[in-house]
């Protein structure tokens, strides 16, 4: 199902993305085999409306996701508490 999420984002299929996430909210935290998150993928291909949908499902975000989203405060906290 992870691949289905990436495909829905790639073709900007909002309805399919919502159906997938409603069935399994954890898919909002999906990553590719290379470690690319679906959130970062949606930002890279400039689909902000899909990014907003993903964020409503409270995905796990790493520092790269946070940086792309402008989460400087959260990054500072992470680096201060766990710089590794």
PDB file of N, CA, C and O in Angstrom:
ATOM      1  N   UNK A   1       0.818  -1.202   0.000  1.00  0.00           N
ATOM      2  CA  UNK A   1       0.000   0.000   0.000  1.00  0.00           C
ATOM      3  C   UNK A   1       0.859   1.262   0.000  1.00  0.00           C
ATOM      4  O   UNK A   1       0.423   2.327  -0.437  1.00  0.00           O
ATOM      5  N   UNK A   2       2.095   1.122   0.501  1.00  0.00           N
ATOM      6  CA  UNK A   2       2.996   2.270   0.513  1.00  0.00           C
ATOM      7  C   UNK A   2       3.176   2.816  -0.901  1.00  0.00           C
ATOM      8  O   UNK A   2       3.130   4.027  -1.119  1.00  0.00           O
ATOM      9  N   UNK A   3       3.383   1.914  -1.858  1.00  0.00           N
ATOM     10  CA  UNK A   3       3.576   2.352  -3.239  1.00  0.00           C
ATOM     11  C   UNK A   3       2.341   3.064  -3.772  1.00  0.00           C
ATOM     12  O   UNK A   3       2.451   3.983  -4.583  1.00  0.00           O
ATOM     13  N   UNK A   4       1.165   2.640  -3.316  1.00  0.00           N
ATOM     14  CA  UNK A   4      -0.077   3.288  -3.742  1.00  0.00           C
ATOM     15  C   UNK A   4      -0.141   4.733  -3.265  1.00  0.00           C
ATOM     16  O   UNK A   4      -0.676   5.600  -3.957  1.00  0.00           O
ATOM     17  N   UNK A   5       0.407   4.990  -2.076  1.00  0.00           N
ATOM     18  CA  UNK A   5       0.430   6.364  -1.556  1.00  0.00           C
ATOM     19  C   UNK A   5       1.337   7.228  -2.423  1.00  0.00           C
ATOM     20  O   UNK A   5       0.964   8.339  -2.801  1.00  0.00           O
ATOM     21  N   UNK A   6       2.526   6.723  -2.739  1.00  0.00           N
ATOM     22  CA  UNK A   6       3.436   7.479  -3.601  1.00  0.00           C
ATOM     23  C   UNK A   6       2.800   7.735  -4.968  1.00  0.00           C
ATOM     24  O   UNK A   6       2.930   8.826  -5.524  1.00  0.00           O
ATOM     25  N   UNK A   7       2.112   6.723  -5.506  1.00  0.00           N
ATOM     26  CA  UNK A   7       1.477   6.886  -6.812  1.00  0.00           C
ATOM     27  C   UNK A   7       0.361   7.926  -6.748  1.00  0.00           C
ATOM     28  O   UNK A   7       0.252   8.771  -7.637  1.00  0.00           O
ATOM     29  N   UNK A   8      -0.470   7.872  -5.704  1.00  0.00           N
ATOM     30  CA  UNK A   8      -1.560   8.847  -5.555  1.00  0.00           C
ATOM     31  C   UNK A   8      -1.003  10.266  -5.480  1.00  0.00           C
ATOM     32  O   UNK A   8      -1.580  11.193  -6.047  1.00  0.00           O
ATOM     33  N   UNK A   9       0.114  10.433  -4.785  1.00  0.00           N
ATOM     34  CA  UNK A   9       0.736  11.755  -4.699  1.00  0.00           C
ATOM     35  C   UNK A   9       1.293  12.157  -6.055  1.00  0.00           C
ATOM     36  O   UNK A   9       1.109  13.293  -6.492  1.00  0.00           O
ATOM     37  N   UNK A  10       1.971  11.235  -6.718  1.00  0.00           N
ATOM     38  CA  UNK A  10       2.602  11.530  -8.005  1.00  0.00           C
ATOM     39  C   UNK A  10       1.595  12.007  -9.045  1.00  0.00           C
ATOM     40  O   UNK A  10       1.890  12.903  -9.836  1.00  0.00           O
ATOM     41  N   UNK A  11       0.404  11.406  -9.043  1.00  0.00           N
ATOM     42  CA  UNK A  11      -0.613  11.789 -10.034  1.00  0.00           C
ATOM     43  C   UNK A  11      -1.637  12.767  -9.467  1.00  0.00           C
ATOM     44  O   UNK A  11      -2.632  13.090 -10.115  1.00  0.00           O
ATOM     45  N   UNK A  12      -1.374  13.236  -8.238  1.00  0.00           N
ATOM     46  CA  UNK A  12      -2.242  14.218  -7.560  1.00  0.00           C
ATOM     47  C   UNK A  12      -3.685  13.731  -7.429  1.00  0.00           C
ATOM     48  O   UNK A  12      -4.630  14.485  -7.659  1.00  0.00           O
ATOM     49  N   UNK A  13      -3.836  12.463  -7.057  1.00  0.00           N
ATOM     50  CA  UNK A  13      -5.168  11.884  -6.867  1.00  0.00           C
ATOM     51  C   UNK A  13      -5.574  12.053  -5.398  1.00  0.00           C
ATOM     52  O   UNK A  13      -5.332  11.180  -4.563  1.00  0.00           O
ATOM     53  N   UNK A  14      -6.186  13.180  -5.113  1.00  0.00           N
ATOM     54  CA  UNK A  14      -6.572  13.527  -3.744  1.00  0.00           C
ATOM     55  C   UNK A  14      -7.520  12.487  -3.151  1.00  0.00           C
ATOM     56  O   UNK A  14      -7.351  12.071  -2.005  1.00  0.00           O
ATOM     57  N   UNK A  15      -8.501  12.074  -3.920  1.00  0.00           N
ATOM     58  CA  UNK A  15      -9.479  11.106  -3.411  1.00  0.00           C
ATOM     59  C   UNK A  15      -8.821   9.781  -3.045  1.00  0.00           C
ATOM     60  O   UNK A  15      -9.099   9.218  -1.986  1.00  0.00           O
ATOM     61  N   UNK A  16      -7.949   9.283  -3.918  1.00  0.00           N
ATOM     62  CA  UNK A  16      -7.265   8.015  -3.637  1.00  0.00           C
ATOM     63  C   UNK A  16      -6.386   8.141  -2.398  1.00  0.00           C
ATOM     64  O   UNK A  16      -6.326   7.225  -1.579  1.00  0.00           O
ATOM     65  N   UNK A  17      -5.704   9.275  -2.262  1.00  0.00           N
ATOM     66  CA  UNK A  17      -4.852   9.487  -1.093  1.00  0.00           C
ATOM     67  C   UNK A  17      -5.680   9.475   0.189  1.00  0.00           C
ATOM     68  O   UNK A  17      -5.291   8.851   1.176  1.00  0.00           O
ATOM     69  N   UNK A  18      -6.808  10.157   0.173  1.00  0.00           N
ATOM     70  CA  UNK A  18      -7.670  10.193   1.359  1.00  0.00           C
ATOM     71  C   UNK A  18      -8.190   8.804   1.716  1.00  0.00           C
ATOM     72  O   UNK A  18      -8.232   8.441   2.892  1.00  0.00           O
ATOM     73  N   UNK A  19      -8.584   8.030   0.716  1.00  0.00           N
ATOM     74  CA  UNK A  19      -9.082   6.670   0.961  1.00  0.00           C
ATOM     75  C   UNK A  19      -7.989   5.825   1.608  1.00  0.00           C
ATOM     76  O   UNK A  19      -8.237   5.128   2.592  1.00  0.00           O
ATOM     77  N   UNK A  20      -6.777   5.888   1.052  1.00  0.00           N
ATOM     78  CA  UNK A  20      -5.665   5.108   1.593  1.00  0.00           C
ATOM     79  C   UNK A  20      -5.350   5.498   3.035  1.00  0.00           C
ATOM     80  O   UNK A  20      -5.156   4.637   3.892  1.00  0.00           O
ATOM     81  N   UNK A  21      -5.301   6.797   3.291  1.00  0.00           N
ATOM     82  CA  UNK A  21      -4.954   7.273   4.633  1.00  0.00           C
ATOM     83  C   UNK A  21      -6.061   7.004   5.646  1.00  0.00           C
ATOM     84  O   UNK A  21      -5.779   6.751   6.817  1.00  0.00           O
ATOM     85  N   UNK A  22      -7.302   7.056   5.215  1.00  0.00           N
ATOM     86  CA  UNK A  22      -8.401   6.738   6.128  1.00  0.00           C
ATOM     87  C   UNK A  22      -8.403   5.255   6.498  1.00  0.00           C
ATOM     88  O   UNK A  22      -8.766   4.890   7.616  1.00  0.00           O
ATOM     89  N   UNK A  23      -7.993   4.401   5.552  1.00  0.00           N
ATOM     90  CA  UNK A  23      -7.902   2.966   5.835  1.00  0.00           C
ATOM     91  C   UNK A  23      -6.731   2.668   6.764  1.00  0.00           C
ATOM     92  O   UNK A  23      -6.825   1.825   7.656  1.00  0.00           O
ATOM     93  N   UNK A  24      -5.620   3.381   6.537  1.00  0.00           N
ATOM     94  CA  UNK A  24      -4.406   3.142   7.326  1.00  0.00           C
ATOM     95  C   UNK A  24      -3.670   4.465   7.528  1.00  0.00           C
ATOM     96  O   UNK A  24      -2.822   4.828   6.713  1.00  0.00           O
ATOM     97  N   UNK A  25      -3.984   5.188   8.601  1.00  0.00           N
ATOM     98  CA  UNK A  25      -3.355   6.487   8.852  1.00  0.00           C
ATOM     99  C   UNK A  25      -1.831   6.427   8.940  1.00  0.00           C
ATOM    100  O   UNK A  25      -1.156   7.425   8.692  1.00  0.00           O
ATOM    101  N   UNK A  26      -1.297   5.278   9.287  1.00  0.00           N
ATOM    102  CA  UNK A  26       0.153   5.122   9.373  1.00  0.00           C
ATOM    103  C   UNK A  26       0.860   5.297   8.045  1.00  0.00           C
ATOM    104  O   UNK A  26       2.069   5.527   8.008  1.00  0.00           O
ATOM    105  N   UNK A  27       0.117   5.189   6.953  1.00  0.00           N
ATOM    106  CA  UNK A  27       0.720   5.374   5.637  1.00  0.00           C
ATOM    107  C   UNK A  27       1.238   6.795   5.432  1.00  0.00           C
ATOM    108  O   UNK A  27       2.064   7.032   4.551  1.00  0.00           O
ATOM    109  N   UNK A  28       0.763   7.730   6.232  1.00  0.00           N
ATOM    110  CA  UNK A  28       1.251   9.111   6.137  1.00  0.00           C
ATOM    111  C   UNK A  28       2.712   9.204   6.562  1.00  0.00           C
ATOM    112  O   UNK A  28       3.377  10.202   6.285  1.00  0.00           O
ATOM    113  N   UNK A  29       3.213   8.173   7.233  1.00  0.00           N
ATOM    114  CA  UNK A  29       4.618   8.124   7.653  1.00  0.00           C
ATOM    115  C   UNK A  29       5.459   7.246   6.729  1.00  0.00           C
ATOM    116  O   UNK A  29       6.610   6.941   7.044  1.00  0.00           O
ATOM    117  N   UNK A  30       4.902   6.845   5.608  1.00  0.00           N
ATOM    118  CA  UNK A  30       5.600   5.942   4.691  1.00  0.00           C
ATOM    119  C   UNK A  30       6.864   6.570   4.130  1.00  0.00           C
ATOM    120  O   UNK A  30       6.977   7.786   3.976  1.00  0.00           O
ATOM    121  N   UNK A  31       7.808   5.687   3.831  1.00  0.00           N
ATOM    122  CA  UNK A  31       9.066   6.092   3.205  1.00  0.00           C
ATOM    123  C   UNK A  31       9.381   5.138   2.065  1.00  0.00           C
ATOM    124  O   UNK A  31       9.004   3.967   2.091  1.00  0.00           O
ATOM    125  N   UNK A  32      10.075   5.659   1.071  1.00  0.00           N
ATOM    126  CA  UNK A  32      10.510   4.826  -0.046  1.00  0.00           C
ATOM    127  C   UNK A  32      11.661   3.941   0.413  1.00  0.00           C
ATOM    128  O   UNK A  32      12.144   4.075   1.537  1.00  0.00           O
ATOM    129  N   UNK A  33      12.095   3.047  -0.449  1.00  0.00           N
ATOM    130  CA  UNK A  33      13.237   2.196  -0.123  1.00  0.00           C
ATOM    131  C   UNK A  33      14.492   3.029   0.141  1.00  0.00           C
ATOM    132  O   UNK A  33      15.388   2.598   0.866  1.00  0.00           O
ATOM    133  N   UNK A  34      14.551   4.219  -0.449  1.00  0.00           N
ATOM    134  CA  UNK A  34      15.688   5.125  -0.257  1.00  0.00           C
ATOM    135  C   UNK A  34      15.528   6.022   0.962  1.00  0.00           C
ATOM    136  O   UNK A  34      16.420   6.814   1.265  1.00  0.00           O
ATOM    137  N   UNK A  35      14.408   5.911   1.662  1.00  0.00           N
ATOM    138  CA  UNK A  35      14.183   6.704   2.866  1.00  0.00           C
ATOM    139  C   UNK A  35      13.439   8.009   2.655  1.00  0.00           C
ATOM    140  O   UNK A  35      13.269   8.781   3.599  1.00  0.00           O
ATOM    141  N   UNK A  36      12.994   8.269   1.439  1.00  0.00           N
ATOM    142  CA  UNK A  36      12.245   9.495   1.147  1.00  0.00           C
ATOM    143  C   UNK A  36      10.832   9.377   1.711  1.00  0.00           C
ATOM    144  O   UNK A  36      10.110   8.427   1.407  1.00  0.00           O
ATOM    145  N   UNK A  37      10.450  10.339   2.526  1.00  0.00           N
ATOM    146  CA  UNK A  37       9.102  10.304   3.104  1.00  0.00           C
ATOM    147  C   UNK A  37       8.074  10.768   2.079  1.00  0.00           C
ATOM    148  O   UNK A  37       8.393  11.502   1.144  1.00  0.00           O
ATOM    149  N   UNK A  38       6.837  10.328   2.273  1.00  0.00           N
ATOM    150  CA  UNK A  38       5.775  10.778   1.374  1.00  0.00           C
ATOM    151  C   UNK A  38       5.549  12.280   1.527  1.00  0.00           C
ATOM    152  O   UNK A  38       5.162  12.953   0.571  1.00  0.00           O
ATOM    153  N   UNK A  39       5.791  12.806   2.733  1.00  0.00           N
ATOM    154  CA  UNK A  39       5.653  14.253   2.949  1.00  0.00           C
ATOM    155  C   UNK A  39       6.677  14.998   2.103  1.00  0.00           C
ATOM    156  O   UNK A  39       6.330  15.942   1.394  1.00  0.00           O
ATOM    157  N   UNK A  40       7.935  14.578   2.176  1.00  0.00           N
ATOM    158  CA  UNK A  40       8.981  15.249   1.409  1.00  0.00           C
ATOM    159  C   UNK A  40       8.748  15.076  -0.087  1.00  0.00           C
ATOM    160  O   UNK A  40       8.984  16.003  -0.862  1.00  0.00           O
ATOM    161  N   UNK A  41       8.288  13.900  -0.498  1.00  0.00           N
ATOM    162  CA  UNK A  41       7.980  13.660  -1.907  1.00  0.00           C
ATOM    163  C   UNK A  41       6.907  14.628  -2.393  1.00  0.00           C
ATOM    164  O   UNK A  41       7.023  15.193  -3.481  1.00  0.00           O
ATOM    165  N   UNK A  42       5.876  14.816  -1.598  1.00  0.00           N
ATOM    166  CA  UNK A  42       4.799  15.734  -2.006  1.00  0.00           C
ATOM    167  C   UNK A  42       5.312  17.171  -2.116  1.00  0.00           C
ATOM    168  O   UNK A  42       4.842  17.940  -2.956  1.00  0.00           O
ATOM    169  N   UNK A  43       6.270  17.527  -1.271  1.00  0.00           N
ATOM    170  CA  UNK A  43       6.865  18.864  -1.357  1.00  0.00           C
ATOM    171  C   UNK A  43       7.766  18.987  -2.582  1.00  0.00           C
ATOM    172  O   UNK A  43       7.731  19.999  -3.282  1.00  0.00           O
ATOM    173  N   UNK A  44       8.571  17.960  -2.843  1.00  0.00           N
ATOM    174  CA  UNK A  44       9.482  17.974  -3.994  1.00  0.00           C
ATOM    175  C   UNK A  44       8.732  18.156  -5.306  1.00  0.00           C
ATOM    176  O   UNK A  44       9.179  18.887  -6.190  1.00  0.00           O
ATOM    177  N   UNK A  45       7.598  17.493  -5.426  1.00  0.00           N
ATOM    178  CA  UNK A  45       6.870  17.589  -6.695  1.00  0.00           C
ATOM    179  C   UNK A  45       5.808  18.688  -6.670  1.00  0.00           C
ATOM    180  O   UNK A  45       4.929  18.754  -7.530  1.00  0.00           O
ATOM    181  N   UNK A  46       5.918  19.538  -5.664  1.00  0.00           N
ATOM    182  CA  UNK A  46       5.093  20.746  -5.549  1.00  0.00           C
ATOM    183  C   UNK A  46       3.591  20.453  -5.549  1.00  0.00           C
ATOM    184  O   UNK A  46       2.834  20.969  -6.371  1.00  0.00           O
ATOM    185  N   UNK A  47       3.189  19.612  -4.603  1.00  0.00           N
ATOM    186  CA  UNK A  47       1.776  19.274  -4.407  1.00  0.00           C
ATOM    187  C   UNK A  47       1.366  19.671  -2.989  1.00  0.00           C
ATOM    188  O   UNK A  47       1.069  18.801  -2.170  1.00  0.00           O
ATOM    189  N   UNK A  48       1.346  20.981  -2.686  1.00  0.00           N
ATOM    190  CA  UNK A  48       1.074  21.421  -1.311  1.00  0.00           C
ATOM    191  C   UNK A  48      -0.279  20.972  -0.769  1.00  0.00           C
ATOM    192  O   UNK A  48      -0.419  20.759   0.435  1.00  0.00           O
ATOM    193  N   UNK A  49      -1.268  20.827  -1.632  1.00  0.00           N
ATOM    194  CA  UNK A  49      -2.577  20.382  -1.155  1.00  0.00           C
ATOM    195  C   UNK A  49      -2.503  18.943  -0.637  1.00  0.00           C
ATOM    196  O   UNK A  49      -3.220  18.574   0.294  1.00  0.00           O
ATOM    197  N   UNK A  50      -1.636  18.139  -1.245  1.00  0.00           N
ATOM    198  CA  UNK A  50      -1.460  16.767  -0.775  1.00  0.00           C
ATOM    199  C   UNK A  50      -0.616  16.735   0.495  1.00  0.00           C
ATOM    200  O   UNK A  50      -0.839  15.904   1.376  1.00  0.00           O
ATOM    201  N   UNK A  51       0.347  17.637   0.583  1.00  0.00           N
ATOM    202  CA  UNK A  51       1.149  17.752   1.807  1.00  0.00           C
ATOM    203  C   UNK A  51       0.242  18.064   2.988  1.00  0.00           C
ATOM    204  O   UNK A  51       0.391  17.478   4.061  1.00  0.00           O
ATOM    205  N   UNK A  52      -0.688  18.979   2.797  1.00  0.00           N
ATOM    206  CA  UNK A  52      -1.622  19.350   3.867  1.00  0.00           C
ATOM    207  C   UNK A  52      -2.452  18.153   4.318  1.00  0.00           C
ATOM    208  O   UNK A  52      -2.682  17.965   5.512  1.00  0.00           O
ATOM    209  N   UNK A  53      -2.895  17.357   3.372  1.00  0.00           N
ATOM    210  CA  UNK A  53      -3.675  16.159   3.714  1.00  0.00           C
ATOM    211  C   UNK A  53      -2.816  15.200   4.531  1.00  0.00           C
ATOM    212  O   UNK A  53      -3.262  14.681   5.554  1.00  0.00           O
ATOM    213  N   UNK A  54      -1.591  14.967   4.082  1.00  0.00           N
ATOM    214  CA  UNK A  54      -0.689  14.071   4.807  1.00  0.00           C
ATOM    215  C   UNK A  54      -0.458  14.551   6.235  1.00  0.00           C
ATOM    216  O   UNK A  54      -0.469  13.752   7.171  1.00  0.00           O
ATOM    217  N   UNK A  55      -0.249  15.849   6.402  1.00  0.00           N
ATOM    218  CA  UNK A  55       0.042  16.403   7.725  1.00  0.00           C
ATOM    219  C   UNK A  55      -1.134  16.269   8.686  1.00  0.00           C
ATOM    220  O   UNK A  55      -0.933  16.209   9.899  1.00  0.00           O
ATOM    221  N   UNK A  56      -2.348  16.221   8.165  1.00  0.00           N
ATOM    222  CA  UNK A  56      -3.521  16.028   9.022  1.00  0.00           C
ATOM    223  C   UNK A  56      -3.508  14.658   9.699  1.00  0.00           C
ATOM    224  O   UNK A  56      -4.166  14.450  10.718  1.00  0.00           O
ATOM    225  N   UNK A  57      -2.748  13.728   9.118  1.00  0.00           N
ATOM    226  CA  UNK A  57      -2.661  12.377   9.674  1.00  0.00           C
ATOM    227  C   UNK A  57      -1.453  12.220  10.599  1.00  0.00           C
ATOM    228  O   UNK A  57      -1.095  11.106  10.981  1.00  0.00           O
ATOM    229  N   UNK A  58      -0.833  13.342  10.952  1.00  0.00           N
ATOM    230  CA  UNK A  58       0.264  13.406  11.929  1.00  0.00           C
ATOM    231  C   UNK A  58       1.373  12.387  11.657  1.00  0.00           C
ATOM    232  O   UNK A  58       1.644  11.523  12.490  1.00  0.00           O
ATOM    233  N   UNK A  59       2.013  12.493  10.487  1.00  0.00           N
ATOM    234  CA  UNK A  59       3.099  11.561  10.173  1.00  0.00           C
ATOM    235  C   UNK A  59       4.326  11.800  11.044  1.00  0.00           C
ATOM    236  O   UNK A  59       4.526  12.893  11.575  1.00  0.00           O
ATOM    237  N   UNK A  60       5.135  10.769  11.177  1.00  0.00           N
ATOM    238  CA  UNK A  60       6.424  10.918  11.843  1.00  0.00           C
ATOM    239  C   UNK A  60       7.325  11.699  10.889  1.00  0.00           C
ATOM    240  O   UNK A  60       7.482  11.327   9.726  1.00  0.00           O
ATOM    241  N   UNK A  61       7.911  12.779  11.389  1.00  0.00           N
ATOM    242  CA  UNK A  61       8.748  13.638  10.557  1.00  0.00           C
ATOM    243  C   UNK A  61      10.182  13.618  11.066  1.00  0.00           C
ATOM    244  O   UNK A  61      10.419  13.661  12.273  1.00  0.00           O
ATOM    245  N   UNK A  62      11.142  13.551  10.139  1.00  0.00           N
ATOM    246  CA  UNK A  62      12.539  13.650  10.535  1.00  0.00           C
ATOM    247  C   UNK A  62      13.022  15.084  10.290  1.00  0.00           C
ATOM    248  O   UNK A  62      12.242  15.944   9.879  1.00  0.00           O
ATOM    249  N   UNK A  63      14.296  15.334  10.542  1.00  0.00           N
ATOM    250  CA  UNK A  63      14.798  16.708  10.412  1.00  0.00           C
ATOM    251  C   UNK A  63      14.709  17.213   8.979  1.00  0.00           C
ATOM    252  O   UNK A  63      14.547  18.415   8.763  1.00  0.00           O
ATOM    253  N   UNK A  64      14.810  16.332   8.003  1.00  0.00           N
ATOM    254  CA  UNK A  64      14.721  16.751   6.607  1.00  0.00           C
ATOM    255  C   UNK A  64      13.298  17.193   6.260  1.00  0.00           C
ATOM    256  O   UNK A  64      13.090  18.195   5.575  1.00  0.00           O
ATOM    257  N   UNK A  65      12.333  16.425   6.746  1.00  0.00           N
ATOM    258  CA  UNK A  65      10.932  16.802   6.553  1.00  0.00           C
ATOM    259  C   UNK A  65      10.660  18.142   7.223  1.00  0.00           C
ATOM    260  O   UNK A  65      10.060  19.040   6.631  1.00  0.00           O
ATOM    261  N   UNK A  66      11.112  18.261   8.470  1.00  0.00           N
ATOM    262  CA  UNK A  66      10.878  19.493   9.229  1.00  0.00           C
ATOM    263  C   UNK A  66      11.528  20.693   8.557  1.00  0.00           C
ATOM    264  O   UNK A  66      10.934  21.769   8.490  1.00  0.00           O
ATOM    265  N   UNK A  67      12.749  20.512   8.060  1.00  0.00           N
ATOM    266  CA  UNK A  67      13.435  21.615   7.386  1.00  0.00           C
ATOM    267  C   UNK A  67      12.663  22.054   6.149  1.00  0.00           C
ATOM    268  O   UNK A  67      12.507  23.250   5.899  1.00  0.00           O
ATOM    269  N   UNK A  68      12.183  21.091   5.380  1.00  0.00           N
ATOM    270  CA  UNK A  68      11.429  21.418   4.169  1.00  0.00           C
ATOM    271  C   UNK A  68      10.107  22.102   4.498  1.00  0.00           C
ATOM    272  O   UNK A  68       9.602  22.909   3.718  1.00  0.00           O
ATOM    273  N   UNK A  69       9.556  21.768   5.660  1.00  0.00           N
ATOM    274  CA  UNK A  69       8.290  22.365   6.091  1.00  0.00           C
ATOM    275  C   UNK A  69       8.486  23.674   6.849  1.00  0.00           C
ATOM    276  O   UNK A  69       7.517  24.353   7.188  1.00  0.00           O
ATOM    277  N   UNK A  70       9.744  24.025   7.113  1.00  0.00           N
ATOM    278  CA  UNK A  70      10.017  25.267   7.835  1.00  0.00           C
ATOM    279  C   UNK A  70       9.948  25.123   9.336  1.00  0.00           C
ATOM    280  O   UNK A  70       9.748  26.113  10.040  1.00  0.00           O
ATOM    281  N   UNK A  71      10.108  23.918   9.845  1.00  0.00           N
ATOM    282  CA  UNK A  71      10.014  23.668  11.282  1.00  0.00           C
ATOM    283  C   UNK A  71      11.320  23.902  12.015  1.00  0.00           C
ATOM    284  O   UNK A  71      11.835  22.995  12.668  1.00  0.00           O
ATOM    285  N   UNK A  72      11.860  25.099  11.916  1.00  0.00           N
ATOM    286  CA  UNK A  72      13.158  25.417  12.506  1.00  0.00           C
ATOM    287  C   UNK A  72      13.165  25.215  14.019  1.00  0.00           C
ATOM    288  O   UNK A  72      14.135  24.691  14.566  1.00  0.00           O
ATOM    289  N   UNK A  73      12.110  25.619  14.691  1.00  0.00           N
ATOM    290  CA  UNK A  73      12.045  25.457  16.141  1.00  0.00           C
ATOM    291  C   UNK A  73      12.119  24.004  16.553  1.00  0.00           C
ATOM    292  O   UNK A  73      12.803  23.661  17.518  1.00  0.00           O
ATOM    293  N   UNK A  74      11.423  23.153  15.832  1.00  0.00           N
ATOM    294  CA  UNK A  74      11.441  21.726  16.151  1.00  0.00           C
ATOM    295  C   UNK A  74      12.818  21.127  15.881  1.00  0.00           C
ATOM    296  O   UNK A  74      13.288  20.273  16.633  1.00  0.00           O
ATOM    297  N   UNK A  75      13.461  21.577  14.806  1.00  0.00           N
ATOM    298  CA  UNK A  75      14.802  21.083  14.490  1.00  0.00           C
ATOM    299  C   UNK A  75      15.774  21.480  15.591  1.00  0.00           C
ATOM    300  O   UNK A  75      16.594  20.668  16.020  1.00  0.00           O
ATOM    301  N   UNK A  76      15.689  22.714  16.046  1.00  0.00           N
ATOM    302  CA  UNK A  76      16.567  23.182  17.123  1.00  0.00           C
ATOM    303  C   UNK A  76      16.392  22.329  18.373  1.00  0.00           C
ATOM    304  O   UNK A  76      17.370  21.987  19.038  1.00  0.00           O
ATOM    305  N   UNK A  77      15.155  21.990  18.689  1.00  0.00           N
ATOM    306  CA  UNK A  77      14.877  21.151  19.857  1.00  0.00           C
ATOM    307  C   UNK A  77      15.494  19.762  19.678  1.00  0.00           C
ATOM    308  O   UNK A  77      16.117  19.234  20.599  1.00  0.00           O
ATOM    309  N   UNK A  78      15.325  19.182  18.511  1.00  0.00           N
ATOM    310  CA  UNK A  78      15.879  17.849  18.245  1.00  0.00           C
ATOM    311  C   UNK A  78      17.396  17.874  18.369  1.00  0.00           C
ATOM    312  O   UNK A  78      17.985  16.994  18.997  1.00  0.00           O
ATOM    313  N   UNK A  79      18.027  18.873  17.775  1.00  0.00           N
ATOM    314  CA  UNK A  79      19.484  18.959  17.828  1.00  0.00           C
ATOM    315  C   UNK A  79      19.988  19.207  19.244  1.00  0.00           C
ATOM    316  O   UNK A  79      21.057  18.725  19.617  1.00  0.00           O
ATOM    317  N   UNK A  80      19.235  19.947  20.021  1.00  0.00           N
ATOM    318  CA  UNK A  80      19.641  20.228  21.400  1.00  0.00           C
ATOM    319  C   UNK A  80      19.500  19.004  22.295  1.00  0.00           C
ATOM    320  O   UNK A  80      20.295  18.809  23.215  1.00  0.00           O
ATOM    321  N   UNK A  81      18.491  18.180  22.030  1.00  0.00           N
ATOM    322  CA  UNK A  81      18.240  17.033  22.901  1.00  0.00           C
ATOM    323  C   UNK A  81      18.881  15.741  22.407  1.00  0.00           C
ATOM    324  O   UNK A  81      19.192  14.863  23.212  1.00  0.00           O
ATOM    325  N   UNK A  82      19.083  15.611  21.100  1.00  0.00           N
ATOM    326  CA  UNK A  82      19.670  14.392  20.542  1.00  0.00           C
ATOM    327  C   UNK A  82      20.422  14.741  19.263  1.00  0.00           C
ATOM    328  O   UNK A  82      19.905  14.526  18.167  1.00  0.00           O
ATOM    329  N   UNK A  83      21.637  15.277  19.386  1.00  0.00           N
ATOM    330  CA  UNK A  83      22.359  15.760  18.210  1.00  0.00           C
ATOM    331  C   UNK A  83      22.824  14.680  17.246  1.00  0.00           C
ATOM    332  O   UNK A  83      23.337  14.997  16.172  1.00  0.00           O
ATOM    333  N   UNK A  84      22.658  13.420  17.601  1.00  0.00           N
ATOM    334  CA  UNK A  84      23.076  12.338  16.702  1.00  0.00           C
ATOM    335  C   UNK A  84      22.058  12.191  15.635  1.00  0.00           C
ATOM    336  O   UNK A  84      22.201  11.337  14.759  1.00  0.00           O
TER     337      UNK A  84
END
